[in-house]
Amino acid sequence: MPRINIRVQSVEPREDFIVNIHFTDGSQREINLGPYLRGPIFEPIRNDPSLFRSMKVEEGTITWPDGADIDPDVLYYGLTPSWAVATEASSSESQFS
């Protein structure tokens, strides 16, 4: 069954890394973005609450001024971010080497 192309319509920062997200299908969710903010591009965002709160929605995706973004499919469908898949694959390969 194909997935519907649902995007972020709006995002409101709450406390810590929690945001309230409104999706284009009319649904709304409160999501902790903390687990998604990994890697060098997200480090400044994790360390600066004002930078974290500067998020906006561009073309249906949550973005920040430094170029970081989070795939809306990951948030809507609860998918594993691509960086986590790459990390898991590297870990598996190193276990068998």
C-alpha positions in Angstrom: 0.0 0.0 0.0 1.6 3.3 -1.0 2.1 6.0 1.5 0.3 9.3 1.3 2.6 12.2 0.8 1.9 14.0 4.1 4.0 17.0 5.0 4.4 19.3 8.0 2.1 22.3 7.8 3.2 24.1 11.0 5.4 23.5 14.0 5.4 25.0 17.5 8.3 24.6 19.9 7.2 23.6 23.4 9.5 22.7 26.3 13.0 21.2 25.8 13.0 19.4 22.4 9.2 18.8 22.3 7.3 20.3 19.5 3.6 20.4 18.4 3.4 19.5 14.7 0.4 20.0 12.5 0.5 17.8 9.4 -1.2 18.5 6.0 -3.7 15.7 6.6 -5.1 17.7 9.5 -3.5 15.5 12.2 -1.5 17.0 15.0 1.2 15.3 17.2 3.4 16.3 20.1 6.9 14.8 19.3 10.2 14.9 21.2 12.7 15.8 18.5 15.7 15.1 20.9 16.3 11.6 19.5 16.4 13.0 16.0 18.9 15.7 16.7 22.1 13.7 16.3 25.3 14.3 14.3 27.4 17.4 13.7 24.7 19.4 11.8 22.4 19.2 14.8 25.0 19.8 17.5 24.5 23.6 17.5 20.7 23.1 17.6 21.0 20.8 20.6 23.3 23.2 22.5 21.4 26.5 21.8 17.7 26.6 22.8 17.2 29.8 20.8 18.6 28.2 17.6 16.3 25.1 18.2 13.3 27.4 18.6 14.2 29.2 15.3 12.8 26.3 13.3 10.4 26.9 10.5 8.6 24.9 7.9 9.9 25.0 4.3 8.2 22.9 1.6 6.6 20.7 4.3 9.8 20.0 6.2 11.1 21.3 9.6 14.2 23.3 8.9 16.8 25.5 10.7 18.8 28.4 9.6 22.0 26.3 9.5 20.6 24.0 6.8 19.6 21.1 9.1 16.2 19.5 8.5 14.1 16.5 9.6 12.3 14.3 7.0 8.6 14.7 7.6 8.1 11.0 6.7 10.3 10.1 9.7 8.1 12.1 12.0 4.7 11.2 10.6 5.3 7.5 10.0 7.7 6.9 12.9 10.5 5.8 10.5 14.1 5.4 11.4 16.2 8.4 10.2 18.6 7.7 7.4 21.6 8.6 9.6 20.5 5.9 12.1 20.1 3.3 9.4 23.7 4.1 8.2 25.0 3.9 11.8 23.3 0.5 12.3 24.7 -0.8 9.0 28.2 0.3 10.0 27.9 -1.3 13.3 26.7 -4.6 11.7 29.6 -4.6 9.2 32.2 -4.0 11.9 30.8 -6.9 14.0 31.4 -9.3 11.1 34.8 -8.0 10.0 
